[in-house]
Amino acid sequence: MSLDQVSRRRGRAQAGVLLLALLMAAIFLADTLTRLEVAMAVFYVVVILLALSLLPRRGVIGVALICAALTVFSLFLTPEGGSLRSVGLVNAAISIAAIGITAYLALKRAAAEEAAQEARVQLARLSRVQSMGELTASIAHEINQPLAAIVTSGSACQRWLEHDPPNLERGLRALQRMIDDANRASEVVKRIRRLLRNAEPRMASVDLADIAAESVDMTRGEMQRRGVTLNERIQEGLPAVRADPVQIGQVIINLLLNAIEAMRDMPSGERRLTLWVSVAEPGQVQVVVADTGPGLSPQARERLFDAFWTTKPDGTGLGLTISRAIVESHGGRLWTEPAKRGGATFCFTLPVTAKDAVADKDAVADKDA
């Protein structure tokens, strides 16, 4: 986080605390100056609810205790007494009870929201782990290729160096190939680690075409194992989108794996997978994954994004649910469309970055003019 962001966050926190203090002072004055039978202190519940969105849990508890203390203090400062004093005591007790109950329920709600967020993070990680399990053959294929090339180049290097005299030029070329292949294997491992790690989302301005290409590389071995033909249609010069590349890569990998699995019973020559990445409309980049499988039944189309509902015998029913949540958290949309020639089509869009959105609109305006 940059210093500018920290400064802005600190400024918002200070403004929030000042607002809470002013609101408590206003309620205290109103409670003190009004008659004892008027329970103005009950409005402190508004302060507690506001504090829930501005302060941590300890801060909310502290605000609730201050509100309760101000209620009692106001009772003794109110000039009226006599027979109304007992009414004031009842109203103060009701107000303090309302403050305590509101603080308790607010804290319980905050705890429940934190637990739900943590559960969503863990489910997303489990979904990534499941995807990696399905990608085992592809990963083995990707790593075995550079390893086999390293062995081949190493043997060649050894032969060139054993020549009499040694052929240093060809030996060095073979050695460079070994280094390049080792770097290729290292990149595969890095991609796997990025996909599996339980990290916070890292938003950045990224090229969706690069993420799609990396996702295809991760699934290429599975496509070859299943005899699937891939048709890529990636538009050139795509505007950048603001996204977490790991999470969006997870969405694309999940859609690709689902499409590959859906075509498992199709004849080998009819297993065709299409991936489009293009500008669907100004300000939106769209990814489309289409297969030539049996398609989706009306029941499947209706419940497709429901949690724990799946057509796979060993599926968890979480992949598409989590994928939609990820896309929507990025300000996009994920949906399915019936394919014209059978199969299923999944689409999702992401908004472009503000800078590219302006350029995109200007380009459209110039075209219209």
C-alpha positions, -999 to 999 in steps of 0.1 A, spaced: 0 0 0 14 34 -10 19 63 14 -8 83 -3 -33 55 2 -23 52 39 -27 89 43 -61 89 27 -72 60 49 -60 77 80 -78 109 70 -111 90 66 -106 73 100 -100 106 117 -131 122 100 -152 92 111 -141 95 147 -148 132 146 -183 125 132 -190 100 160 -179 125 187 -201 152 173 -231 128 171 -226 116 207 -223 152 219 -255 162 201 -275 133 216 -260 140 250 -271 177 249 -306 167 236 -309 141 263 -298 165 290 -320 194 279 -352 175 273 -377 162 299 -369 130 317 -398 111 302 -383 116 267 -358 88 261 -334 106 238 -305 84 248 -320 55 228 -306 73 197 -271 62 208 -278 30 189 -273 50 157 -238 59 170 -230 23 176 -242 12 142 -221 39 126 -190 29 147 -193 -6 134 -184 6 99 -156 29 111 -139 12 140 -125 -22 150 -144 -44 175 -126 -29 205 -135 5 193 -172 -4 190 -172 -18 226 -155 14 238 -181 36 220 -209 15 236 -195 20 271 -191 57 265 -227 60 254 -239 41 284 -219 64 307 -232 95 290 -268 82 295 -263 79 332 -244 113 334 -272 130 315 -298 116 339 -282 134 368 -276 166 349 -313 169 338 -328 196 361 -362 181 365 -367 157 394 -395 147 418 -420 122 405 -404 122 371 -370 109 384 -383 74 385 -395 78 349 -361 90 340 -345 60 357 -367 36 336 -359 54 304 -322 54 312 -323 17 319 -342 10 286 -316 32 267 -287 14 283 -303 -20 275 -308 -9 239 -272 3 236 -259 -30 250 -281 -52 228 -273 -32 197 -236 -34 204 -238 -72 210 -258 -78 178 -236 -55 158 -205 -73 169 -221 -107 162 -230 -96 127 -194 -83 121 -180 -116 133 -204 -135 111 -194 -114 81 -157 -120 88 -163 -157 91 -183 -158 58 -155 -139 41 -129 -163 54 -151 -192 43 -153 -177 8 -115 -174 7 -110 -210 18 -136 -222 -7 -118 -204 -35 -85 -220 -24 -101 -254 -23 -115 -248 -58 -79 -240 -70 -66 -271 -54 -93 -292 -71 -84 -276 -104 -48 -284 -99 -58 -320 -92 -76 -322 -125 -45 -306 -142 -21 -332 -129 -15 -347 -163 -11 -313 -179 14 -302 -153 34 -335 -157 34 -329 -194 46 -293 -191 74 -301 -167 85 -333 -185 90 -315 -218 118 -291 -206 133 -318 -184 136 -342 -213 151 -314 -234 176 -307 -206 187 -344 -206 190 -343 -244 210 -311 -245 232 -323 -216 241 -354 -235 249 -334 -266 270 -310 -245 289 -339 -231 296 -354 -266 308 -321 -279 331 -316 -250 345 -351 -253 355 -345 -289 392 -342 -296 396 -313 -297 364 -303 -278 338 -284 -298 333 -255 -274 310 -235 -296 284 -263 -300 289 -273 -263 281 -238 -252 250 -237 -275 238 -270 -259 245 -255 -224 224 -224 -233 195 -247 -244 197 -264 -210 195 -231 -192 165 -220 -213 147 -253 -207 154 -251 -169 139 -216 -169 108 -230 -187 104 -256 -160 109 -230 -133 81 -208 -149 57 -238 -148 64 -243 -111 59 -205 -104 25 -206 -122 14 -235 -101 26 -218 -68 7 -187 -78 -25 -206 -84 -23 -226 -52 -11 -200 -27 -36 -186 -2 -29 -149 -9 -49 -118 -8 -62 -105 -41 -36 -82 -58 -54 -59 -82 -33 -46 -111 -37 -33 -147 -33 -65 -167 -37 -77 -203 -65 -103 -204 -49 -119 -235 -18 -127 -215 -39 -143 -187 -58 -163 -212 -26 -175 -229 -12 -186 -196 -44 -205 -187 -43 -223 -221 -7 -233 -214 -18 -247 -180 -45 -268 -197 -28 -277 -229 -16 -311 -216 -51 -320 -206 -64 -310 -240 -38 -333 -257 -46 -362 -234 -84 -359 -242 -79 -353 -279 -94 -318 -278 -87 -293 -306 -83 -257 -295 -93 -227 -316 -80 -194 -301 -94 -161 -313 -76 -133 -293 -81 -98 -305 -50 -77 -308 -45 -44 -290 -70 -52 -262 -74 -25 -235 -61 -34 -201 -84 -45 -173 -79 -40 -135 -79 -75 -120 -61 -101 -99 -44 -122 -126 -44 -153 -104 -81 -152 -97 -91 -144 -133 -67 -172 -144 -85 -195 -120 -119 -186 -137 -106 -192 -172 -89 -225 -162 -121 -237 -146 -141 -229 -177 -116 -246 -199 -115 -277 -177 -153 -278 -176 -155 -277 -214 -129 -304 -218 -148 -326 -193 -181 -319 -211 -167 -334 -243 -154 -366 -229 -181 -388 -245 -179 -371 -279 -161 -388 -308 -124 -378 -308 -127 -358 -341 -156 -337 -327 -140 -324 -295 -134 -288 -304 -129 -260 -279 -130 -223 -288 -116 -194 -267 -124 -159 -277 -110 -128 -261 -123 -95 -275 -139 -61 -268 -176 -69 -266 -187 -33 -261 -170 0 -252 -155 -3 -217 -158 -42 -215 -134 -70 -225 -152 -103 -230 -139 -139 -227 -159 -167 -243 -153 -204 -239 -174 -227 -262 -173 -264 -265 -190 -290 -288 -203 -313 -260 -239 -324 -254 -249 -289 -241 -269 -280 -211 -303 -292 -201 -329 -266 -190 -325 -278 -154 -287 -275 -156 -289 -240 -171 -313 -230 -143 -291 -243 -114 -257 -241 -130 -243 -214 -106 -259 -228 -74 -234 -238 -48 -229 -276 -44 -250 -284 -75 -230 -303 -101 -234 -327 -130 -199 -343 -124 -200 -375 -104 -169 -364 -84 -174 -326 -86 -179 -303 -56 -204 -280 -73 -183 -249 -63 -162 -241 -94 -188 -220 -113 -202 -205 -81 -168 -193 -70 -160 -182 -106 -191 -160 -108 -183 -145 -73 -147 -137 -85 -159 -121 -117 -186 -101 -99 -161 -89 -73 -141 -75 -102 -171 -55 -115 -179 -80 -143 -205 -106 -152 -205 -143 -159 -232 -161 -177 -240 -190 -201 -255 -190 -236 -269 -218 -257 -246 -227 -285 -259 -225 -321 -245 -259 -331 -247 -278 -299 -224 -276 -269 -223 -249 -243 -209 -214 -243 -197 -195 -212 -190 -158 -213 -177 -133 -188 -168 -96 -191 -145 -73 -171 -144 -35 -172 -113 -19 -187 -92 4 -166 -103 40 -164 -75 53 -187 -83 27 -214 -120 32 -210 -117 69 -220 -95 59 -250 -120 33 -260 -149 57 -259 -129 83 -279 -121 56 -305 -158 47 -308 -168 84 -311 -142 89 -339 -155 59 -357 -191 71 -354 -181 106 -367 
